[in-house]
Amino acid sequence: MKVNVIGAGIIGAALAWRLTKAGADVTLIDPHPPGGVASAASFGWINAAHGNPRNYFDLRMASMTAWHRLKKQDATVPFHPDGTLYMHYDTDHDRHFAEHSAWGYDLRWMERDEIAKAEPNLANPPERCLYAPYEGQLHVDAAARYFAEQLIAAGGVVVRQHVQNLDTGAADHTVLAAGTASVDLARTIGVSVPLTSPPGLLVYSKPIKSRIIFHTLLSEGLHIQQRPDGRLVAGADFGGGSINDDVQAGAAEIFTRMARSLPNAALEYDTYSLGLRPTPIDGLPIIGQPRDAPGLYVAVMHSGATLAPVVAELAAQEIMTGHRDTLLEPFGPDRF
Ligand SMILES: Cc1cc2nc3c(=O)[nH]c(=O)nc-3n(C[C@H](O)[C@H](O)[C@H](O)COP(=O)(O)OP(=O)(O)OC[C@H]3O[C@@H](n4cnc5c(N)ncnc54)[C@H](O)[C@@H]3O)c2cc1C
């Protein structure tokens, strides 16, 4: 079976690899080397955090399990299961704790002395926070490159090409995984992919040799991780808030917040990135074959860092066998 996959970000690369493993003759197409656009500007927090309906939680949870499994199989997978501290305590966290614990999610309360031990460089540890040990961080563009290398090792092909118009007749299946560019590409064959693309600003410090923080840290208006190369990366919101409007001022503000929360680290500003989040209008992933476009399979979503391995596995299964897993049911492209 011949499959063309358009887009070598985290979604296209992971799915192309899975399809190759399942025996398809796969060509992964992108004008740039694998690594993606949104993927290269992503925070990469792997989570099934609060505020999501149960069926979306289940999909995210299955994908977190898949990341842990991949990491066990190959330690070079750039996923780091360091856990998250939810530092900004409010009553929402009580609800999150009750609901997600009942769903089997591993959440624990930490008191101030434990927090200070877990994160000794933090300026003002809160009285209490939630600890999610199963969460982690992904180096997202590195993960896309990892999957592309695995794809090539398994016999797949990567082609550097900008696709102008979708041609679903060129292969048995065409996977559209071009992130925000999927909207215009789908339109070339009359298919609608209803996305918004809110901006997301991240700020990077210069690398620091020692470990400054040990988890993903979330507080109101600030989330921080330390990357394996020693840089600290911070953002202020997960949905395109006003801090993204004036990029220079927003970056300076985020850096100031990060530096204040870690005064011992003597952080030096390095750079910022501004990415567009490929976000379907209802916030949920779009995964599946549109009714009116035979041969096309759409895989476009936010939280693609979290979702890539399970989407790759289940979409590859659907493309190869026609069987659609119940986990994917709510996320079809014809729901709009
Ligand atoms: C600031 C920010 C923070 C985020 N934080 C998180 C987070 O903490 N956790 C999380 O799970 N998710 C997060 N996300 C979302 C996540 O990064 C994305 O959902 C994911 O990267 C999308 O991957 P993708 O492969 O679909 O798209 P992309 O990475 O954008 O890849 C699409 C690819 O398609 C290619 N392409 C485009 N047009 C064409 C064409 N005409 N022909 C051929 N190829 C084409 C592009 O070159 C690109 O390589 C964040 C995103 C941003 C921007």
The ligand as a Gaussian input file, in Angstrom:
#p B3LYP/6-31G(d) Opt

LIG

0 1
 C        4.350000      27.842000      21.669000
 C        3.762000      26.458000      21.595000
 C        3.700000      25.690000      22.751000
 C        3.148000      24.407000      22.702000
 N        3.149000      23.663000      23.831000
 C        2.702000      22.393000      23.788000
 C        2.806000      21.574000      24.947000
 O        3.310000      21.996000      25.988000
 N        2.362000      20.291000      24.862000
 C        1.809000      19.787000      23.703000
 O        1.439000      18.610000      23.684000
 N        1.706000      20.546000      22.592000
 C        2.141000      21.824000      22.611000
 N        2.062000      22.616000      21.498000
 C        1.385000      22.089000      20.309000
 C        2.279000      21.161000      19.516000
 O        3.586000      21.664000      19.443000
 C        1.675000      20.993000      18.115000
 O        0.376000      20.456000      18.254000
 C        2.507000      20.054000      17.254000
 O        3.851000      20.484000      17.198000
 C        1.918000      20.003000      15.847000
 O        2.761000      19.191000      15.066000
 P        2.492000      19.014000      13.520000
 O        3.415000      17.987000      13.052000
 O        1.028000      18.802000      13.307000
 O        2.783000      20.463000      12.883000
 P        4.169000      21.179000      12.516000
 O        5.216000      20.937000      13.508000
 O        3.808000      22.593000      12.232000
 O        4.625000      20.451000      11.193000
 C        3.940000      20.637000       9.972000
 C        4.913000      20.401000       8.841000
 O        4.207000      20.521000       7.620000
 C        5.079000      21.081000       6.673000
 N        4.317000      21.689000       5.577000
 C        3.557000      22.799000       5.639000
 N        3.065000      23.073000       4.403000
 C        3.523000      22.116000       3.582000
 C        3.347000      21.877000       2.191000
 N        2.608000      22.678000       1.416000
 N        3.960000      20.797000       1.638000
 C        4.710000      19.961000       2.418000
 N        4.894000      20.153000       3.752000
 C        4.307000      21.218000       4.317000
 C        5.854000      22.123000       7.475000
 O        7.089000      22.464000       6.822000
 C        6.054000      21.413000       8.790000
 O        7.302000      20.742000       8.842000
 C        2.623000      23.898000      21.488000
 C        2.710000      24.662000      20.324000
 C        3.281000      25.929000      20.367000
 C        3.382000      26.733000      19.101000

